[in-house]
Amino acid sequence: MSGDTEPGHDPGLEWGLCGGCRHAAVKRSARDSRFLRCRAAEEHPALARYPQVPVETCVAFDPDPARSPG
């Protein structure tokens, strides 16, 4: 994987709640594929590390005012 971006700043992709969550990071592969990674999954075993998007409900959702939901 070549880098992380914030889902709220990745136009054209539907991340659901994750687009505005401080726990979300987008992993970008060398082939420019994008995968949403949930950092909250490290502390909450019930959460998927790479959830199926768009995410509509989440017990660990924590709004980040710097991001806009997508």
N, C-alpha and C positions, 0 to 999 in steps of 0.2 A: 504494500500500500504506500502510496506516495504522499499522502497528507490529509489533514483534517480541515474542514470548513464548518461553518455554522449553518444549520438547515434553513434558518430564516433568510439567509443570504445566498440561497441556491435557487434562483428563479426557475419557474417552469416545472418544479417537482412538488408533488403533494405529500407532505410529511404529516399532516393532521396536527394533533396537539404538539408533537415533537418540534414543529417549526417554531414554537414559542417557548420551549422548555430549556432551562439551563443545563440539564443533564445530557442533552443530545449533541452528537457530533457526527458529521458526515465523513466517512472514510472514502477516499478516492483511490482507485487502483491505477496501475500503470496504463491500463487500457481505457481509462476515463470512465469506468463504471463507478457508481456511487452507492454506498451502503450506509444506512443510518445505524449508528451505534449508540446504545443507551448506557451512559456511565453509571446510572443509578442501579443497574443490574449487578454491579460489583457488590453492593450492600444488600440488595433485595433479591434473593435467589428465585423468587417467583416470577421475576421479570425476565423477558427475553433480552439477551445481549444485543441481538440484531432483530428488532421487532418488524413484523409485517406492517407496511405502511399503506394507507394513512392510518395512524393511531387515533382512535376516537375517544377512548377512556384509558386512564392510567392512574394507579394509586400513588405514584411517585411524581406526578406532574408538578413542576415548580416553575411558575412563569418567570421569564427573563424579560424585563422591560426593554432590553436592547434588541430583542428579536421580535419579528412579527410572524404570527402563525401562518403556515402555508398549507 
